[in-house]
Amino acid sequence: MGSLDKKFKIGIVAGEQSGDQLGASLIQKIKEIEPSVEFVGVGGPQMTKEGLNSFFDMEKISVMGIVEPLKNLKEILSLRKGLKEYLINQQIDLFIGIDSPDFNLSISKYLKKRSIKSIQYVGPSIWAWRQGRIKTIEKSVMKF
């Protein structure tokens, strides 16, 4: 990667504190292997400290339960739409979603349709009442 004119650019999104910790560690490890990789997307203070250029503050999408997401739905959908456009304009080579599957899988699916590879670093739970989620995952991320 280091000899290429265009730097490899990774879009990465974490939507909660634990994802920020995982993302910061992942960014650090990738930079140990290839220091020139650029990171853009959404994260918290730990990911930003490791070099992420965050499009907006992770706290805006860090909502829990049923009521809080519903109260903030319009803003969250607007942020997700803007983030999709931002990632395309940034010409990312790879997208990594960390946690927040309801937010990230939509982005993965959007990017996959534009031939951008996508992985989910922390796979979502598939509970008895969310069995249909497996189809969404299959349509959204890379298969190995």
Secondary structure as UniProt FT lines:
FT   TURN            2..3
FT   STRAND          9..14
FT   HELIX           17..33
FT   TURN            35..36
FT   STRAND          38..43
FT   HELIX           45..49
FT   TURN            50..51
FT   STRAND          52..57
FT   HELIX           58..60
FT   TURN            65..66
FT   HELIX           67..71
FT   HELIX           73..89
FT   TURN            90..91
FT   STRAND          94..98
FT   HELIX           101..112
FT   TURN            113..115
FT   STRAND          117..120
FT   HELIX           128..130
FT   TURN            131..132
FT   HELIX           133..140
//
